[in-house]
Amino acid sequence: MTQPFYKSSRWKNKREKILRRDKYLCQECKRYGRSTQASTVHHVNPLEHSPEYGLESWNLISMCAKCHDSMHDRTTDQLTAAGERWRERVSPPP
Ligand SMILES: [Zn+2]
């Protein structure tokens, strides 16, 4: 039986590592010169569509709850324009 992804210790460890890498600051706010404490780690390529990138550092970005919310359209379950912009900016390392 597999554990739900977000409850797994692999995810929890990775999440902590990403937050530390990003100095616990929201990377979306940072683009606008704001310093906001990050509380979530966003999957740039969403987990539902790209589970193989679920634990890849390049696919993970620290965000505040507000920015993270603005990445996902909760009614359609798709990325918003802001979410797509991040997706265009990251890619797997060669
Ligand atoms: Zn933010």
PDB file of the backbone (N, CA, C, O) and the ligand in Angstrom, with CONECT records:
HET     ZN  A 101       1
ATOM      1  N   MET A   1       0.840  -1.206   0.000  1.00  0.00           N
ATOM      2  CA  MET A   1       0.000   0.000   0.000  1.00  0.00           C
ATOM      3  C   MET A   1       0.871   1.250   0.000  1.00  0.00           C
ATOM      4  O   MET A   1       1.814   1.347   0.785  1.00  0.00           O
ATOM      5  N   THR A   2       0.569   2.190  -0.858  1.00  0.00           N
ATOM      6  CA  THR A   2       1.385   3.398  -0.926  1.00  0.00           C
ATOM      7  C   THR A   2       0.766   4.528  -0.106  1.00  0.00           C
ATOM      8  O   THR A   2      -0.451   4.687  -0.014  1.00  0.00           O
ATOM      9  N   GLN A   3       1.648   5.276   0.467  1.00  0.00           N
ATOM     10  CA  GLN A   3       1.249   6.423   1.280  1.00  0.00           C
ATOM     11  C   GLN A   3       0.862   7.576   0.371  1.00  0.00           C
ATOM     12  O   GLN A   3       1.440   7.719  -0.707  1.00  0.00           O
ATOM     13  N   PRO A   4      -0.101   8.407   0.769  1.00  0.00           N
ATOM     14  CA  PRO A   4      -0.377   9.602  -0.039  1.00  0.00           C
ATOM     15  C   PRO A   4       0.891  10.449  -0.146  1.00  0.00           C
ATOM     16  O   PRO A   4       1.635  10.609   0.821  1.00  0.00           O
ATOM     17  N   PHE A   5       1.115  10.982  -1.334  1.00  0.00           N
ATOM     18  CA  PHE A   5       2.355  11.710  -1.609  1.00  0.00           C
ATOM     19  C   PHE A   5       2.685  12.773  -0.563  1.00  0.00           C
ATOM     20  O   PHE A   5       3.792  12.804  -0.026  1.00  0.00           O
ATOM     21  N   TYR A   6       1.730  13.629  -0.283  1.00  0.00           N
ATOM     22  CA  TYR A   6       2.010  14.752   0.601  1.00  0.00           C
ATOM     23  C   TYR A   6       2.208  14.354   2.058  1.00  0.00           C
ATOM     24  O   TYR A   6       2.600  15.174   2.889  1.00  0.00           O
ATOM     25  N   LYS A   7       1.930  13.076   2.363  1.00  0.00           N
ATOM     26  CA  LYS A   7       2.157  12.599   3.724  1.00  0.00           C
ATOM     27  C   LYS A   7       3.475  11.843   3.849  1.00  0.00           C
ATOM     28  O   LYS A   7       3.913  11.515   4.952  1.00  0.00           O
ATOM     29  N   SER A   8       4.098  11.574   2.711  1.00  0.00           N
ATOM     30  CA  SER A   8       5.314  10.771   2.734  1.00  0.00           C
ATOM     31  C   SER A   8       6.481  11.542   3.333  1.00  0.00           C
ATOM     32  O   SER A   8       6.569  12.762   3.194  1.00  0.00           O
ATOM     33  N   SER A   9       7.364  10.828   3.992  1.00  0.00           N
ATOM     34  CA  SER A   9       8.514  11.497   4.599  1.00  0.00           C
ATOM     35  C   SER A   9       9.472  11.984   3.514  1.00  0.00           C
ATOM     36  O   SER A   9      10.202  12.954   3.720  1.00  0.00           O
ATOM     37  N   ARG A  10       9.472  11.317   2.363  1.00  0.00           N
ATOM     38  CA  ARG A  10      10.333  11.782   1.267  1.00  0.00           C
ATOM     39  C   ARG A  10       9.905  13.182   0.848  1.00  0.00           C
ATOM     40  O   ARG A  10      10.745  14.054   0.625  1.00  0.00           O
ATOM     41  N   TRP A  11       8.608  13.392   0.741  1.00  0.00           N
ATOM     42  CA  TRP A  11       8.119  14.713   0.376  1.00  0.00           C
ATOM     43  C   TRP A  11       8.412  15.731   1.472  1.00  0.00           C
ATOM     44  O   TRP A  11       8.870  16.839   1.192  1.00  0.00           O
ATOM     45  N   LYS A  12       8.149  15.355   2.710  1.00  0.00           N
ATOM     46  CA  LYS A  12       8.367  16.291   3.806  1.00  0.00           C
ATOM     47  C   LYS A  12       9.834  16.726   3.887  1.00  0.00           C
ATOM     48  O   LYS A  12      10.129  17.894   4.138  1.00  0.00           O
ATOM     49  N   ASN A  13      10.727  15.795   3.677  1.00  0.00           N
ATOM     50  CA  ASN A  13      12.158  16.138   3.690  1.00  0.00           C
ATOM     51  C   ASN A  13      12.508  17.040   2.518  1.00  0.00           C
ATOM     52  O   ASN A  13      13.226  18.029   2.671  1.00  0.00           O
ATOM     53  N   LYS A  14      11.991  16.687   1.347  1.00  0.00           N
ATOM     54  CA  LYS A  14      12.282  17.468   0.148  1.00  0.00           C
ATOM     55  C   LYS A  14      11.740  18.889   0.284  1.00  0.00           C
ATOM     56  O   LYS A  14      12.418  19.862  -0.045  1.00  0.00           O
ATOM     57  N   ARG A  15      10.521  18.987   0.768  1.00  0.00           N
ATOM     58  CA  ARG A  15       9.856  20.270   0.953  1.00  0.00           C
ATOM     59  C   ARG A  15      10.712  21.181   1.848  1.00  0.00           C
ATOM     60  O   ARG A  15      10.924  22.355   1.544  1.00  0.00           O
ATOM     61  N   GLU A  16      11.189  20.616   2.942  1.00  0.00           N
ATOM     62  CA  GLU A  16      12.008  21.371   3.884  1.00  0.00           C
ATOM     63  C   GLU A  16      13.301  21.850   3.204  1.00  0.00           C
ATOM     64  O   GLU A  16      13.763  22.970   3.420  1.00  0.00           O
ATOM     65  N   LYS A  17      13.863  20.964   2.378  1.00  0.00           N
ATOM     66  CA  LYS A  17      15.100  21.276   1.674  1.00  0.00           C
ATOM     67  C   LYS A  17      14.898  22.427   0.684  1.00  0.00           C
ATOM     68  O   LYS A  17      15.755  23.301   0.551  1.00  0.00           O
ATOM     69  N   ILE A  18      13.771  22.416   0.001  1.00  0.00           N
ATOM     70  CA  ILE A  18      13.464  23.463  -0.980  1.00  0.00           C
ATOM     71  C   ILE A  18      13.240  24.804  -0.266  1.00  0.00           C
ATOM     72  O   ILE A  18      13.725  25.843  -0.714  1.00  0.00           O
ATOM     73  N   LEU A  19      12.511  24.764   0.832  1.00  0.00           N
ATOM     74  CA  LEU A  19      12.276  26.002   1.581  1.00  0.00           C
ATOM     75  C   LEU A  19      13.601  26.593   2.052  1.00  0.00           C
ATOM     76  O   LEU A  19      13.813  27.804   1.992  1.00  0.00           O
ATOM     77  N   ARG A  20      14.482  25.724   2.516  1.00  0.00           N
ATOM     78  CA  ARG A  20      15.794  26.186   2.966  1.00  0.00           C
ATOM     79  C   ARG A  20      16.578  26.764   1.784  1.00  0.00           C
ATOM     80  O   ARG A  20      17.209  27.815   1.903  1.00  0.00           O
ATOM     81  N   ARG A  21      16.531  26.068   0.641  1.00  0.00           N
ATOM     82  CA  ARG A  21      17.233  26.549  -0.560  1.00  0.00           C
ATOM     83  C   ARG A  21      16.764  27.953  -0.931  1.00  0.00           C
ATOM     84  O   ARG A  21      17.566  28.806  -1.309  1.00  0.00           O
ATOM     85  N   ASP A  22      15.463  28.180  -0.818  1.00  0.00           N
ATOM     86  CA  ASP A  22      14.880  29.460  -1.198  1.00  0.00           C
ATOM     87  C   ASP A  22      14.841  30.449  -0.028  1.00  0.00           C
ATOM     88  O   ASP A  22      14.192  31.492  -0.107  1.00  0.00           O
ATOM     89  N   LYS A  23      15.535  30.111   1.044  1.00  0.00           N
ATOM     90  CA  LYS A  23      15.634  30.962   2.232  1.00  0.00           C
ATOM     91  C   LYS A  23      14.269  31.312   2.824  1.00  0.00           C
ATOM     92  O   LYS A  23      14.073  32.388   3.389  1.00  0.00           O
ATOM     93  N   TYR A  24      13.335  30.375   2.679  1.00  0.00           N
ATOM     94  CA  TYR A  24      11.990  30.528   3.245  1.00  0.00           C
ATOM     95  C   TYR A  24      11.273  31.767   2.705  1.00  0.00           C
ATOM     96  O   TYR A  24      10.398  32.327   3.365  1.00  0.00           O
ATOM     97  N   LEU A  25      11.653  32.184   1.508  1.00  0.00           N
ATOM     98  CA  LEU A  25      10.999  33.343   0.899  1.00  0.00           C
ATOM     99  C   LEU A  25      10.195  32.914  -0.322  1.00  0.00           C
ATOM    100  O   LEU A  25      10.607  32.034  -1.078  1.00  0.00           O
ATOM    101  N   CYS A  26       9.048  33.548  -0.500  1.00  0.00           N
ATOM    102  CA  CYS A  26       8.209  33.281  -1.658  1.00  0.00           C
ATOM    103  C   CYS A  26       8.930  33.773  -2.918  1.00  0.00           C
ATOM    104  O   CYS A  26       9.269  34.952  -3.030  1.00  0.00           O
ATOM    105  N   GLN A  27       9.155  32.872  -3.844  1.00  0.00           N
ATOM    106  CA  GLN A  27       9.917  33.209  -5.044  1.00  0.00           C
ATOM    107  C   GLN A  27       9.089  33.990  -6.066  1.00  0.00           C
ATOM    108  O   GLN A  27       9.642  34.651  -6.945  1.00  0.00           O
ATOM    109  N   GLU A  28       7.777  33.911  -5.949  1.00  0.00           N
ATOM    110  CA  GLU A  28       6.910  34.712  -6.831  1.00  0.00           C
ATOM    111  C   GLU A  28       6.903  36.158  -6.339  1.00  0.00           C
ATOM    112  O   GLU A  28       7.055  37.087  -7.133  1.00  0.00           O
ATOM    113  N   CYS A  29       6.728  36.347  -5.032  1.00  0.00           N
ATOM    114  CA  CYS A  29       6.787  37.700  -4.463  1.00  0.00           C
ATOM    115  C   CYS A  29       8.142  38.339  -4.753  1.00  0.00           C
ATOM    116  O   CYS A  29       8.231  39.535  -5.033  1.00  0.00           O
ATOM    117  N   LYS A  30       9.178  37.536  -4.683  1.00  0.00           N
ATOM    118  CA  LYS A  30      10.539  38.022  -4.896  1.00  0.00           C
ATOM    119  C   LYS A  30      10.700  38.655  -6.272  1.00  0.00           C
ATOM    120  O   LYS A  30      11.457  39.611  -6.437  1.00  0.00           O
ATOM    121  N   ARG A  31       9.988  38.121  -7.255  1.00  0.00           N
ATOM    122  CA  ARG A  31      10.036  38.667  -8.610  1.00  0.00           C
ATOM    123  C   ARG A  31       9.575  40.117  -8.626  1.00  0.00           C
ATOM    124  O   ARG A  31       9.973  40.906  -9.482  1.00  0.00           O
ATOM    125  N   TYR A  32       8.725  40.448  -7.657  1.00  0.00           N
ATOM    126  CA  TYR A  32       8.190  41.807  -7.592  1.00  0.00           C
ATOM    127  C   TYR A  32       8.861  42.626  -6.494  1.00  0.00           C
ATOM    128  O   TYR A  32       8.377  43.688  -6.102  1.00  0.00           O
ATOM    129  N   GLY A  33       9.989  42.104  -6.010  1.00  0.00           N
ATOM    130  CA  GLY A  33      10.751  42.830  -5.006  1.00  0.00           C
ATOM    131  C   GLY A  33      10.166  42.765  -3.614  1.00  0.00           C
ATOM    132  O   GLY A  33      10.535  43.555  -2.745  1.00  0.00           O
ATOM    133  N   ARG A  34       9.249  41.824  -3.391  1.00  0.00           N
ATOM    134  CA  ARG A  34       8.676  41.700  -2.062  1.00  0.00           C
ATOM    135  C   ARG A  34       9.313  40.538  -1.318  1.00  0.00           C
ATOM    136  O   ARG A  34       9.651  39.510  -1.905  1.00  0.00           O
ATOM    137  N   SER A  35       9.469  40.726  -0.008  1.00  0.00           N
ATOM    138  CA  SER A  35       9.997  39.669   0.840  1.00  0.00           C
ATOM    139  C   SER A  35       8.864  39.080   1.659  1.00  0.00           C
ATOM    140  O   SER A  35       8.415  39.681   2.636  1.00  0.00           O
ATOM    141  N   THR A  36       8.404  37.907   1.261  1.00  0.00           N
ATOM    142  CA  THR A  36       7.285  37.274   1.957  1.00  0.00           C
ATOM    143  C   THR A  36       7.688  35.875   2.373  1.00  0.00           C
ATOM    144  O   THR A  36       8.292  35.127   1.604  1.00  0.00           O
ATOM    145  N   GLN A  37       7.345  35.539   3.594  1.00  0.00           N
ATOM    146  CA  GLN A  37       7.641  34.206   4.106  1.00  0.00           C
ATOM    147  C   GLN A  37       6.919  33.144   3.266  1.00  0.00           C
ATOM    148  O   GLN A  37       5.716  33.243   3.025  1.00  0.00           O
ATOM    149  N   ALA A  38       7.653  32.153   2.836  1.00  0.00           N
ATOM    150  CA  ALA A  38       7.041  31.070   2.071  1.00  0.00           C
ATOM    151  C   ALA A  38       6.445  30.030   3.015  1.00  0.00           C
ATOM    152  O   ALA A  38       7.028  29.701   4.048  1.00  0.00           O
ATOM    153  N   SER A  39       5.295  29.530   2.649  1.00  0.00           N
ATOM    154  CA  SER A  39       4.666  28.525   3.508  1.00  0.00           C
ATOM    155  C   SER A  39       4.358  27.235   2.755  1.00  0.00           C
ATOM    156  O   SER A  39       4.003  26.221   3.355  1.00  0.00           O
ATOM    157  N   THR A  40       4.498  27.288   1.443  1.00  0.00           N
ATOM    158  CA  THR A  40       4.228  26.083   0.651  1.00  0.00           C
ATOM    159  C   THR A  40       5.301  25.909  -0.412  1.00  0.00           C
ATOM    160  O   THR A  40       6.043  26.840  -0.726  1.00  0.00           O
ATOM    161  N   VAL A  41       5.368  24.713  -0.954  1.00  0.00           N
ATOM    162  CA  VAL A  41       6.274  24.448  -2.063  1.00  0.00           C
ATOM    163  C   VAL A  41       5.411  24.027  -3.255  1.00  0.00           C
ATOM    164  O   VAL A  41       4.647  23.063  -3.201  1.00  0.00           O
ATOM    165  N   HIS A  42       5.572  24.790  -4.317  1.00  0.00           N
ATOM    166  CA  HIS A  42       4.760  24.604  -5.519  1.00  0.00           C
ATOM    167  C   HIS A  42       5.423  23.631  -6.487  1.00  0.00           C
ATOM    168  O   HIS A  42       6.631  23.698  -6.716  1.00  0.00           O
ATOM    169  N   HIS A  43       4.626  22.729  -7.052  1.00  0.00           N
ATOM    170  CA  HIS A  43       5.102  21.876  -8.141  1.00  0.00           C
ATOM    171  C   HIS A  43       4.886  22.636  -9.445  1.00  0.00           C
ATOM    172  O   HIS A  43       3.748  22.816  -9.880  1.00  0.00           O
ATOM    173  N   VAL A  44       5.970  23.080 -10.068  1.00  0.00           N
ATOM    174  CA  VAL A  44       5.853  23.878 -11.291  1.00  0.00           C
ATOM    175  C   VAL A  44       5.130  23.069 -12.381  1.00  0.00           C
ATOM    176  O   VAL A  44       4.186  23.554 -13.004  1.00  0.00           O
ATOM    177  N   ASN A  45       5.584  21.852 -12.594  1.00  0.00           N
ATOM    178  CA  ASN A  45       4.824  20.914 -13.414  1.00  0.00           C
ATOM    179  C   ASN A  45       3.958  20.117 -12.441  1.00  0.00           C
ATOM    180  O   ASN A  45       4.469  19.292 -11.684  1.00  0.00           O
ATOM    181  N   PRO A  46       2.661  20.360 -12.462  1.00  0.00           N
ATOM    182  CA  PRO A  46       1.794  19.834 -11.408  1.00  0.00           C
ATOM    183  C   PRO A  46       1.931  18.328 -11.196  1.00  0.00           C
ATOM    184  O   PRO A  46       2.105  17.552 -12.136  1.00  0.00           O
ATOM    185  N   LEU A  47       1.848  17.959  -9.951  1.00  0.00           N
ATOM    186  CA  LEU A  47       2.016  16.569  -9.554  1.00  0.00           C
ATOM    187  C   LEU A  47       1.050  15.630 -10.284  1.00  0.00           C
ATOM    188  O   LEU A  47       1.413  14.517 -10.663  1.00  0.00           O
ATOM    189  N   GLU A  48      -0.187  16.105 -10.472  1.00  0.00           N
ATOM    190  CA  GLU A  48      -1.191  15.251 -11.112  1.00  0.00           C
ATOM    191  C   GLU A  48      -0.771  14.881 -12.535  1.00  0.00           C
ATOM    192  O   GLU A  48      -1.045  13.779 -13.011  1.00  0.00           O
ATOM    193  N   HIS A  49      -0.100  15.823 -13.204  1.00  0.00           N
ATOM    194  CA  HIS A  49       0.263  15.586 -14.597  1.00  0.00           C
ATOM    195  C   HIS A  49       1.662  15.026 -14.758  1.00  0.00           C
ATOM    196  O   HIS A  49       1.947  14.290 -15.703  1.00  0.00           O
ATOM    197  N   SER A  50       2.535  15.383 -13.823  1.00  0.00           N
ATOM    198  CA  SER A  50       3.933  14.952 -13.934  1.00  0.00           C
ATOM    199  C   SER A  50       4.425  14.363 -12.624  1.00  0.00           C
ATOM    200  O   SER A  50       5.327  14.914 -11.992  1.00  0.00           O
ATOM    201  N   PRO A  51       3.837  13.245 -12.211  1.00  0.00           N
ATOM    202  CA  PRO A  51       4.242  12.651 -10.924  1.00  0.00           C
ATOM    203  C   PRO A  51       5.725  12.287 -10.895  1.00  0.00           C
ATOM    204  O   PRO A  51       6.330  12.209  -9.825  1.00  0.00           O
ATOM    205  N   GLU A  52       6.312  12.064 -12.085  1.00  0.00           N
ATOM    206  CA  GLU A  52       7.732  11.682 -12.124  1.00  0.00           C
ATOM    207  C   GLU A  52       8.635  12.832 -11.675  1.00  0.00           C
ATOM    208  O   GLU A  52       9.793  12.605 -11.324  1.00  0.00           O
ATOM    209  N   TYR A  53       8.118  14.066 -11.684  1.00  0.00           N
ATOM    210  CA  TYR A  53       8.906  15.212 -11.243  1.00  0.00           C
ATOM    211  C   TYR A  53       8.548  15.625  -9.808  1.00  0.00           C
ATOM    212  O   TYR A  53       8.970  16.681  -9.336  1.00  0.00           O
ATOM    213  N   GLY A  54       7.788  14.805  -9.141  1.00  0.00           N
ATOM    214  CA  GLY A  54       7.264  15.145  -7.820  1.00  0.00           C
ATOM    215  C   GLY A  54       8.318  15.521  -6.793  1.00  0.00           C
ATOM    216  O   GLY A  54       8.069  16.337  -5.905  1.00  0.00           O
ATOM    217  N   LEU A  55       9.501  14.921  -6.918  1.00  0.00           N
ATOM    218  CA  LEU A  55      10.541  15.168  -5.911  1.00  0.00           C
ATOM    219  C   LEU A  55      11.791  15.774  -6.536  1.00  0.00           C
ATOM    220  O   LEU A  55      12.873  15.700  -5.953  1.00  0.00           O
ATOM    221  N   GLU A  56      11.654  16.368  -7.708  1.00  0.00           N
ATOM    222  CA  GLU A  56      12.796  16.974  -8.393  1.00  0.00           C
ATOM    223  C   GLU A  56      12.948  18.434  -7.970  1.00  0.00           C
ATOM    224  O   GLU A  56      12.015  19.228  -8.092  1.00  0.00           O
ATOM    225  N   SER A  57      14.124  18.774  -7.476  1.00  0.00           N
ATOM    226  CA  SER A  57      14.342  20.132  -6.952  1.00  0.00           C
ATOM    227  C   SER A  57      14.053  21.217  -7.994  1.00  0.00           C
ATOM    228  O   SER A  57      13.496  22.263  -7.659  1.00  0.00           O
ATOM    229  N   TRP A  58      14.424  20.976  -9.243  1.00  0.00           N
ATOM    230  CA  TRP A  58      14.218  22.006 -10.274  1.00  0.00           C
ATOM    231  C   TRP A  58      12.732  22.266 -10.520  1.00  0.00           C
ATOM    232  O   TRP A  58      12.362  23.316 -11.045  1.00  0.00           O
ATOM    233  N   ASN A  59      11.886  21.310 -10.142  1.00  0.00           N
ATOM    234  CA  ASN A  59      10.442  21.443 -10.378  1.00  0.00           C
ATOM    235  C   ASN A  59       9.713  22.047  -9.177  1.00  0.00           C
ATOM    236  O   ASN A  59       8.490  22.189  -9.195  1.00  0.00           O
ATOM    237  N   LEU A  60      10.466  22.399  -8.142  1.00  0.00           N
ATOM    238  CA  LEU A  60       9.846  22.837  -6.891  1.00  0.00           C
ATOM    239  C   LEU A  60      10.254  24.252  -6.531  1.00  0.00           C
ATOM    240  O   LEU A  60      11.428  24.611  -6.622  1.00  0.00           O
ATOM    241  N   ILE A  61       9.276  25.059  -6.119  1.00  0.00           N
ATOM    242  CA  ILE A  61       9.533  26.456  -5.805  1.00  0.00           C
ATOM    243  C   ILE A  61       8.764  26.865  -4.558  1.00  0.00           C
ATOM    244  O   ILE A  61       7.579  26.563  -4.415  1.00  0.00           O
ATOM    245  N   SER A  62       9.453  27.556  -3.657  1.00  0.00           N
ATOM    246  CA  SER A  62       8.811  28.020  -2.425  1.00  0.00           C
ATOM    247  C   SER A  62       7.894  29.199  -2.720  1.00  0.00           C
ATOM    248  O   SER A  62       8.244  30.108  -3.473  1.00  0.00           O
ATOM    249  N   MET A  63       6.726  29.163  -2.117  1.00  0.00           N
ATOM    250  CA  MET A  63       5.763  30.251  -2.320  1.00  0.00           C
ATOM    251  C   MET A  63       4.953  30.512  -1.058  1.00  0.00           C
ATOM    252  O   MET A  63       4.831  29.653  -0.184  1.00  0.00           O
ATOM    253  N   CYS A  64       4.400  31.724  -0.986  1.00  0.00           N
ATOM    254  CA  CYS A  64       3.449  32.007   0.073  1.00  0.00           C
ATOM    255  C   CYS A  64       2.097  31.428  -0.356  1.00  0.00           C
ATOM    256  O   CYS A  64       1.896  31.097  -1.524  1.00  0.00           O
ATOM    257  N   ALA A  65       1.197  31.315   0.580  1.00  0.00           N
ATOM    258  CA  ALA A  65      -0.089  30.675   0.281  1.00  0.00           C
ATOM    259  C   ALA A  65      -0.837  31.430  -0.815  1.00  0.00           C
ATOM    260  O   ALA A  65      -1.471  30.828  -1.682  1.00  0.00           O
ATOM    261  N   LYS A  66      -0.753  32.744  -0.760  1.00  0.00           N
ATOM    262  CA  LYS A  66      -1.480  33.572  -1.719  1.00  0.00           C
ATOM    263  C   LYS A  66      -0.966  33.360  -3.149  1.00  0.00           C
ATOM    264  O   LYS A  66      -1.747  33.173  -4.081  1.00  0.00           O
ATOM    265  N   CYS A  67       0.353  33.391  -3.299  1.00  0.00           N
ATOM    266  CA  CYS A  67       0.917  33.178  -4.632  1.00  0.00           C
ATOM    267  C   CYS A  67       0.649  31.755  -5.103  1.00  0.00           C
ATOM    268  O   CYS A  67       0.337  31.523  -6.271  1.00  0.00           O
ATOM    269  N   HIS A  68       0.774  30.806  -4.180  1.00  0.00           N
ATOM    270  CA  HIS A  68       0.540  29.424  -4.587  1.00  0.00           C
ATOM    271  C   HIS A  68      -0.894  29.268  -5.107  1.00  0.00           C
ATOM    272  O   HIS A  68      -1.142  28.591  -6.104  1.00  0.00           O
ATOM    273  N   ASP A  69      -1.803  29.900  -4.417  1.00  0.00           N
ATOM    274  CA  ASP A  69      -3.199  29.873  -4.847  1.00  0.00           C
ATOM    275  C   ASP A  69      -3.362  30.456  -6.244  1.00  0.00           C
ATOM    276  O   ASP A  69      -4.201  29.998  -7.020  1.00  0.00           O
ATOM    277  N   SER A  70      -2.563  31.461  -6.559  1.00  0.00           N
ATOM    278  CA  SER A  70      -2.695  32.138  -7.851  1.00  0.00           C
ATOM    279  C   SER A  70      -2.078  31.327  -8.992  1.00  0.00           C
ATOM    280  O   SER A  70      -2.216  31.696 -10.159  1.00  0.00           O
ATOM    281  N   MET A  71      -1.401  30.228  -8.664  1.00  0.00           N
ATOM    282  CA  MET A  71      -0.799  29.371  -9.701  1.00  0.00           C
ATOM    283  C   MET A  71      -1.813  28.388 -10.268  1.00  0.00           C
ATOM    284  O   MET A  71      -1.714  27.959 -11.417  1.00  0.00           O
ATOM    285  N   HIS A  72      -2.787  28.042  -9.438  1.00  0.00           N
ATOM    286  CA  HIS A  72      -3.744  26.999  -9.822  1.00  0.00           C
ATOM    287  C   HIS A  72      -5.149  27.579  -9.939  1.00  0.00           C
ATOM    288  O   HIS A  72      -5.609  28.310  -9.062  1.00  0.00           O
ATOM    289  N   ASP A  73      -5.807  27.250 -11.014  1.00  0.00           N
ATOM    290  CA  ASP A  73      -7.222  27.560 -11.124  1.00  0.00           C
ATOM    291  C   ASP A  73      -7.986  26.387 -10.511  1.00  0.00           C
ATOM    292  O   ASP A  73      -8.062  25.300 -11.083  1.00  0.00           O
ATOM    293  N   ARG A  74      -8.545  26.639  -9.340  1.00  0.00           N
ATOM    294  CA  ARG A  74      -9.148  25.531  -8.598  1.00  0.00           C
ATOM    295  C   ARG A  74     -10.435  25.027  -9.220  1.00  0.00           C
ATOM    296  O   ARG A  74     -10.880  23.921  -8.914  1.00  0.00           O
ATOM    297  N   THR A  75     -11.036  25.820 -10.084  1.00  0.00           N
ATOM    298  CA  THR A  75     -12.271  25.340 -10.688  1.00  0.00           C
ATOM    299  C   THR A  75     -11.984  24.415 -11.873  1.00  0.00           C
ATOM    300  O   THR A  75     -12.715  23.452 -12.104  1.00  0.00           O
ATOM    301  N   THR A  76     -10.917  24.711 -12.622  1.00  0.00           N
ATOM    302  CA  THR A  76     -10.608  23.868 -13.777  1.00  0.00           C
ATOM    303  C   THR A  76      -9.484  22.893 -13.493  1.00  0.00           C
ATOM    304  O   THR A  76      -9.244  21.967 -14.267  1.00  0.00           O
ATOM    305  N   ASP A  77      -8.774  23.108 -12.345  1.00  0.00           N
ATOM    306  CA  ASP A  77      -7.643  22.261 -11.998  1.00  0.00           C
ATOM    307  C   ASP A  77      -6.467  22.434 -12.956  1.00  0.00           C
ATOM    308  O   ASP A  77      -5.592  21.573 -13.042  1.00  0.00           O
ATOM    309  N   GLN A  78      -6.458  23.557 -13.675  1.00  0.00           N
ATOM    310  CA  GLN A  78      -5.359  23.845 -14.595  1.00  0.00           C
ATOM    311  C   GLN A  78      -4.454  24.906 -13.983  1.00  0.00           C
ATOM    312  O   GLN A  78      -4.816  25.575 -13.015  1.00  0.00           O
ATOM    313  N   LEU A  79      -3.266  25.044 -14.572  1.00  0.00           N
ATOM    314  CA  LEU A  79      -2.391  26.133 -14.158  1.00  0.00           C
ATOM    315  C   LEU A  79      -2.957  27.444 -14.691  1.00  0.00           C
ATOM    316  O   LEU A  79      -3.565  27.478 -15.761  1.00  0.00           O
ATOM    317  N   THR A  80      -2.755  28.510 -13.944  1.00  0.00           N
ATOM    318  CA  THR A  80      -3.130  29.830 -14.428  1.00  0.00           C
ATOM    319  C   THR A  80      -1.999  30.362 -15.307  1.00  0.00           C
ATOM    320  O   THR A  80      -0.983  29.691 -15.489  1.00  0.00           O
ATOM    321  N   ALA A  81      -2.176  31.560 -15.848  1.00  0.00           N
ATOM    322  CA  ALA A  81      -1.121  32.168 -16.663  1.00  0.00           C
ATOM    323  C   ALA A  81       0.164  32.316 -15.844  1.00  0.00           C
ATOM    324  O   ALA A  81       1.263  32.097 -16.353  1.00  0.00           O
ATOM    325  N   ALA A  82       0.013  32.688 -14.580  1.00  0.00           N
ATOM    326  CA  ALA A  82       1.185  32.823 -13.704  1.00  0.00           C
ATOM    327  C   ALA A  82       1.870  31.472 -13.520  1.00  0.00           C
ATOM    328  O   ALA A  82       3.098  31.386 -13.489  1.00  0.00           O
ATOM    329  N   GLY A  83       1.071  30.431 -13.400  1.00  0.00           N
ATOM    330  CA  GLY A  83       1.623  29.085 -13.251  1.00  0.00           C
ATOM    331  C   GLY A  83       2.351  28.639 -14.502  1.00  0.00           C
ATOM    332  O   GLY A  83       3.411  28.019 -14.429  1.00  0.00           O
ATOM    333  N   GLU A  84       1.778  28.958 -15.646  1.00  0.00           N
ATOM    334  CA  GLU A  84       2.402  28.593 -16.922  1.00  0.00           C
ATOM    335  C   GLU A  84       3.728  29.326 -17.117  1.00  0.00           C
ATOM    336  O   GLU A  84       4.666  28.792 -17.707  1.00  0.00           O
ATOM    337  N   ARG A  85       3.787  30.553 -16.612  1.00  0.00           N
ATOM    338  CA  ARG A  85       5.014  31.328 -16.761  1.00  0.00           C
ATOM    339  C   ARG A  85       6.173  30.624 -16.059  1.00  0.00           C
ATOM    340  O   ARG A  85       7.282  30.568 -16.590  1.00  0.00           O
ATOM    341  N   TRP A  86       5.916  30.089 -14.872  1.00  0.00           N
ATOM    342  CA  TRP A  86       6.962  29.337 -14.179  1.00  0.00           C
ATOM    343  C   TRP A  86       7.339  28.097 -14.956  1.00  0.00           C
ATOM    344  O   TRP A  86       8.509  27.720 -15.027  1.00  0.00           O
ATOM    345  N   ARG A  87       6.334  27.469 -15.537  1.00  0.00           N
ATOM    346  CA  ARG A  87       6.583  26.230 -16.251  1.00  0.00           C
ATOM    347  C   ARG A  87       7.503  26.467 -17.445  1.00  0.00           C
ATOM    348  O   ARG A  87       8.325  25.622 -17.800  1.00  0.00           O
ATOM    349  N   GLU A  88       7.337  27.649 -18.058  1.00  0.00           N
ATOM    350  CA  GLU A  88       8.200  27.983 -19.192  1.00  0.00           C
ATOM    351  C   GLU A  88       9.628  28.257 -18.750  1.00  0.00           C
ATOM    352  O   GLU A  88      10.572  28.120 -19.527  1.00  0.00           O
ATOM    353  N   ARG A  89       9.770  28.648 -17.488  1.00  0.00           N
ATOM    354  CA  ARG A  89      11.098  29.055 -17.011  1.00  0.00           C
ATOM    355  C   ARG A  89      11.932  27.897 -16.469  1.00  0.00           C
ATOM    356  O   ARG A  89      13.151  28.018 -16.347  1.00  0.00           O
ATOM    357  N   VAL A  90      11.301  26.798 -16.151  1.00  0.00           N
ATOM    358  CA  VAL A  90      12.074  25.667 -15.622  1.00  0.00           C
ATOM    359  C   VAL A  90      12.082  24.520 -16.617  1.00  0.00           C
ATOM    360  O   VAL A  90      11.159  24.357 -17.416  1.00  0.00           O
ATOM    361  N   SER A  91      13.133  23.737 -16.550  1.00  0.00           N
ATOM    362  CA  SER A  91      13.185  22.522 -17.345  1.00  0.00           C
ATOM    363  C   SER A  91      14.155  21.565 -16.672  1.00  0.00           C
ATOM    364  O   SER A  91      15.014  21.985 -15.897  1.00  0.00           O
ATOM    365  N   PRO A  92      14.018  20.290 -16.966  1.00  0.00           N
ATOM    366  CA  PRO A  92      14.914  19.315 -16.331  1.00  0.00           C
ATOM    367  C   PRO A  92      16.355  19.615 -16.698  1.00  0.00           C
ATOM    368  O   PRO A  92      16.626  20.050 -17.817  1.00  0.00           O
ATOM    369  N   PRO A  93      17.276  19.393 -15.787  1.00  0.00           N
ATOM    370  CA  PRO A  93      18.682  19.586 -16.123  1.00  0.00           C
ATOM    371  C   PRO A  93      19.082  18.616 -17.220  1.00  0.00           C
ATOM    372  O   PRO A  93      18.545  17.510 -17.291  1.00  0.00           O
ATOM    373  N   PRO A  94      20.018  19.012 -18.078  1.00  0.00           N
ATOM    374  CA  PRO A  94      20.413  18.149 -19.198  1.00  0.00           C
ATOM    375  C   PRO A  94      21.052  16.851 -18.697  1.00  0.00           C
ATOM    376  O   PRO A  94      21.445  16.006 -19.502  1.00  0.00           O
TER     377      PRO A  94
HETATM  378 ZN    ZN A 101       4.070  35.253  -2.652  1.00  0.00          ZN2+
END
